Amino acid sequence: MTDRLLLHARALGVVSPAGFGPESLIRPVPPEERAMVLASAPTRSFPVFAVDRSDRRWQVWAEEPRLRRAGSLTQFLVEAIGQALAGAGAADRGGMGLIAVFNNGSISHSARFFAGYRGQGRRFASPLLFPETVYNAATSHAAAVFGLRGPSCSLVGDESAWVEGLRMGRIWLELGHASTVLLAASEEITSITLDAFRSASWLHPSRPFRPAEGAVALLLTARPESGLFSVAPAPMSFPYASRKELPLIASRFAQGLPHVPVHPTARGSWLESLERQVLGSFPCVESYPYIGSAFSVSSGWQTIRAATLLSEKRPEILVPIWGTSHQLSWIHLHFAPGAGRRERRPPFFKP
């Protein structure tokens, strides 16, 4: 039943290494790379795509009373949500639900908490930091800062968790648990996560993979007249347990895809060659410069990037979601015929 309800993206918010706002995702040049050292080897560093922290808006969020201890992960999240809610009044937020998606969580605060415990003893493991080490902290902060009084939930997973968030949002809207739904994702890069990527053999001189950080937010509604574009996630996803079985799972995945133009999304990851192999027979649409890999944040960025390519002549685009540790899925985007006549649409949504 839930798969028949089409979601409609009403507003967007983006924090990326390329800048702020949805327009940052379609700039013709990639963002500037920055070097980050490994936690286990401070003399070694790798290039990453990091968010510009010199912008004044970060000071504004740091001065927000609720966020006085919050780290980058939370600040990225509230900035993206703030953009998506720029035109929403207090009445609109009364029944608004929030689904926040993460992979690594607030690693920087977790590291500080456990460093205090291990280095100085139990009583120096600051209780002020502890709430920030759990996944729900950023979600709770965002709901409180923006006065959201609908249901809220945190999801944890790889790139495919973005699709699970869409499914949950659809269920909330269909059952009347929320009037609108904010789907958001956020990630931060730390030296510890960089070590994890190195252990997974993702950091390799011959591979263009770059860890990235940032956030993305979509304000979703069931009302088509309010949408910039429409979103239909896959009716099912394809989990895999090992790299060995992945080619077979990917083949089954490709067989279930509708034959419409595809927006490639695996660039830079270890799944890039597999994407080319299994989707070789599909027509591909334009691709934008690579801005790094940030789990479900990247899935959100790719959703918006693909939506900019929708038009009356190209009314449908498929966005494959290549989960790097759990499952494969997809998102089916549809053009909204009236989007070009709305003043509040982002400037790059052209029919």
Disulfide bonds with the S-S distance in Angstrom:
none
